[in-house]
Amino acid sequence: MSLRHFIAAPHEIPVGEFGMKPVKIKLSDLNAERNRKRDKKKQSNTDEQYVIHYEKQEDFYGVFIFELDPDLKQVLKTKFSNPYIYEFEGYFYNTQDACHRRGIYALFQYINDRLAEGQYMEIYSCWDGEEQDDKNEQLDTKINLSTCQFGKYLTFSSLNELSQMIQLEEKQFIIVLK
């Protein structure tokens, strides 16, 4: 079983990969030795190949937003007040890990970039196959990106700090306001 994450928005939002930091570089630049051998062969640069490279491990982590199966959307729509429901994936498992922080940061940056003042998105997490089960209302929380308020008692100074404070829990419902 895996923990699944869903997001509901007041309007359609883009799907795809967000928050990753890939760098496109020439394959020959990855290895100086290979580069010298190619120079000796006087190979033409017209057929140069490129690869995606990540400078640091956490640069590989971001958030992946994708469309839901219509049947699953029907099951989930009772949990959300927003009409546009998507699934998202990323590395959200260990708040002490830089990769987790990068994934959470990418998620909240994505949300922040797509909300107008006064709008909100909703997040719900549950185990695969338990989408129809009730949420755990004791875990419900609100995050206000404009006032930097997390729940009733915690504040944060930046999305980076928020990414060190939050972990997406099973059957947790989060409202993210702007």
Backbone torsions as a table, in degrees:
resi	resn	phi	psi	omega
1	MET	NA	150.5	177.0
2	SER	-131.9	152.5	177.8
3	LEU	-80.4	124.0	-178.7
4	ARG	-105.4	148.9	-177.4
5	HIS	-126.4	136.5	-178.4
6	PHE	-127.8	149.8	179.5
7	ILE	-134.6	136.5	178.8
8	ALA	-119.7	135.2	-175.6
9	ALA	-124.0	157.9	178.9
10	PRO	-76.8	-10.5	-179.3
11	HIS	-149.2	167.7	177.8
12	GLU	-62.2	143.3	178.2
13	ILE	-125.9	153.7	-179.6
14	PRO	-67.7	146.4	175.4
15	VAL	-104.8	158.1	179.5
16	GLY	133.2	-160.6	-179.6
17	GLU	-96.8	136.7	-179.6
18	PHE	-140.8	143.5	173.8
19	GLY	89.2	-5.9	178.7
20	MET	-79.8	157.3	-179.0
21	LYS	-123.0	66.8	178.1
22	PRO	-78.1	152.5	175.7
23	VAL	-124.6	127.9	177.9
24	LYS	-90.1	119.0	-179.1
25	ILE	-131.6	160.1	176.9
26	LYS	-68.9	136.9	178.7
27	LEU	-56.8	-37.4	-178.5
28	SER	-67.0	-23.4	179.5
29	ASP	-78.4	-14.0	-179.7
30	LEU	-68.8	-29.0	-175.6
31	ASN	-137.1	113.1	-177.1
32	ALA	-61.3	-35.7	179.3
33	GLU	-63.5	-45.4	177.6
34	ARG	-62.1	-35.5	-179.8
35	ASN	-63.6	-43.8	179.9
36	ARG	-64.4	-39.5	179.0
37	LYS	-63.9	-39.8	179.2
38	ARG	-65.9	-38.5	178.4
39	ASP	-62.2	-38.4	179.4
40	LYS	-65.4	-35.4	179.7
41	LYS	-79.2	-9.1	-178.4
42	LYS	53.0	47.1	179.6
43	GLN	-74.0	143.0	179.0
44	SER	-70.0	144.7	177.4
45	ASN	-82.9	-2.4	-176.6
46	THR	-68.2	-25.2	179.4
47	ASP	-108.1	29.9	179.3
48	GLU	-62.4	136.6	178.8
49	GLN	-103.8	149.1	179.7
50	TYR	-118.6	151.9	176.6
51	VAL	-131.9	158.1	173.9
52	ILE	-89.6	131.0	-176.0
53	HIS	-129.6	146.7	176.7
54	TYR	-120.1	124.7	-177.5
55	GLU	-63.5	-44.6	-179.5
56	LYS	-125.0	157.4	-178.6
57	GLN	-57.8	-43.3	-177.0
58	GLU	-68.4	-16.5	176.2
59	ASP	-65.6	-20.9	179.5
60	PHE	-76.0	-21.3	-173.3
61	TYR	-94.2	137.8	177.7
62	GLY	-157.2	-145.0	178.5
63	VAL	-131.4	141.3	179.0
64	PHE	-115.2	118.7	-179.8
65	ILE	-107.2	132.3	178.4
66	PHE	-145.9	161.3	-179.0
67	GLU	-66.8	152.0	177.2
68	LEU	-97.6	153.0	169.6
69	ASP	-61.8	135.7	-177.4
70	PRO	-56.0	-35.8	179.2
71	ASP	-66.5	-41.9	178.4
72	LEU	-67.6	-36.7	177.3
73	LYS	-59.9	-39.3	177.7
74	GLN	-61.9	-42.5	-180.0
75	VAL	-64.5	-41.0	-173.3
76	LEU	-82.6	-20.9	-172.2
77	LYS	-62.6	-20.0	177.1
78	THR	-73.1	-17.9	-178.6
79	LYS	-85.0	-21.2	-172.0
80	PHE	-116.5	151.9	171.6
81	SER	-95.5	-24.0	176.5
82	ASN	-78.9	144.0	-172.8
83	PRO	-83.4	-22.3	-174.4
84	TYR	-100.6	109.6	-173.6
85	ILE	-112.6	134.1	-179.3
86	TYR	-134.4	166.4	171.6
87	GLU	-107.2	150.3	174.2
88	PHE	-136.8	153.2	179.5
89	GLU	-133.9	157.2	176.9
90	GLY	174.2	-173.2	178.6
91	TYR	-97.2	102.3	-173.9
92	PHE	-127.9	46.6	-167.2
93	TYR	-116.5	-17.8	-173.0
94	ASN	-148.7	106.6	-174.6
95	THR	-63.8	-16.8	179.9
96	GLN	-87.5	-4.6	-175.2
97	ASP	-98.1	134.6	-179.2
98	ALA	-61.9	-31.7	179.7
99	CYS	-68.8	-40.3	175.0
100	HIS	-60.6	-49.1	-178.7
101	ARG	-59.9	-38.2	179.1
102	ARG	-66.6	-41.7	178.8
103	GLY	-64.6	-45.3	178.4
104	ILE	-65.1	-43.7	177.8
105	TYR	-58.0	-45.8	-179.4
106	ALA	-61.6	-40.7	178.9
107	LEU	-61.5	-50.3	-176.4
108	PHE	-74.0	-27.9	173.0
109	GLN	-67.2	-42.4	176.7
110	TYR	-58.2	-48.2	179.5
111	ILE	-62.6	-48.3	-179.1
112	ASN	-57.8	-40.4	-178.8
113	ASP	-69.3	-19.5	-173.7
114	ARG	-110.5	0.3	177.9
115	LEU	-105.2	138.4	170.2
116	ALA	-88.7	161.1	177.3
117	GLU	-53.6	130.5	179.1
118	GLY	91.8	-11.8	178.0
119	GLN	-88.8	166.3	177.3
120	TYR	-146.0	155.9	170.3
121	MET	-119.7	159.5	-179.5
122	GLU	-122.4	142.8	179.0
123	ILE	-122.4	136.5	174.8
124	TYR	-138.8	136.2	179.4
125	SER	-124.0	139.1	177.1
126	CYS	-158.2	163.7	177.3
127	TRP	-70.9	147.1	176.4
128	ASP	-55.4	129.8	-179.3
129	GLY	92.0	-9.2	-179.6
130	GLU	-111.5	23.3	-177.1
131	GLU	-63.0	-29.1	-178.3
132	GLN	-83.8	-13.6	-179.3
133	ASP	-67.5	157.4	178.4
134	ASP	-68.4	148.4	174.5
135	LYS	-75.9	161.2	177.1
136	ASN	-91.3	99.0	-173.5
137	GLU	-62.7	-20.5	176.7
138	GLN	-67.7	-21.6	179.7
139	LEU	-94.3	-7.0	179.6
140	ASP	-57.2	138.7	177.7
141	THR	-151.5	166.6	176.4
142	LYS	-124.6	143.4	174.1
143	ILE	-125.5	122.7	178.0
144	ASN	-105.3	111.2	-177.1
145	LEU	-73.1	-24.3	179.9
146	SER	-77.3	-39.9	-178.3
147	THR	-99.1	-1.8	-179.0
148	CYS	57.3	45.0	-180.0
149	GLN	-109.3	129.0	177.3
150	PHE	-117.2	108.2	-175.2
151	GLY	69.0	-156.0	-177.8
152	LYS	-83.8	-29.2	-166.8
153	TYR	-119.9	-15.1	-175.1
154	LEU	-102.2	145.1	173.3
155	THR	-124.7	160.7	177.0
156	PHE	-139.0	154.4	-176.7
157	SER	-97.6	-18.4	-177.4
158	SER	-158.9	166.7	175.4
159	LEU	-63.5	-30.9	177.1
160	ASN	-62.2	-43.9	178.0
161	GLU	-66.9	-41.3	177.1
162	LEU	-57.9	-40.0	-178.1
163	SER	-64.2	-18.7	177.4
164	GLN	-90.3	-9.6	-174.5
165	MET	-102.9	-22.4	-167.4
166	ILE	-114.0	144.1	171.0
167	GLN	-134.6	136.9	-179.5
168	LEU	-81.0	116.2	-174.0
169	GLU	-98.6	156.7	175.7
170	GLU	-59.3	132.1	177.9
171	LYS	61.2	25.9	178.2
172	GLN	-93.8	139.8	178.3
173	PHE	-118.9	126.6	-177.8
174	ILE	-125.7	132.3	171.2
175	ILE	-103.1	127.4	179.7
176	VAL	-112.6	111.0	-177.9
177	LEU	-99.4	153.8	170.9
178	LYS	-127.6	NA	NA
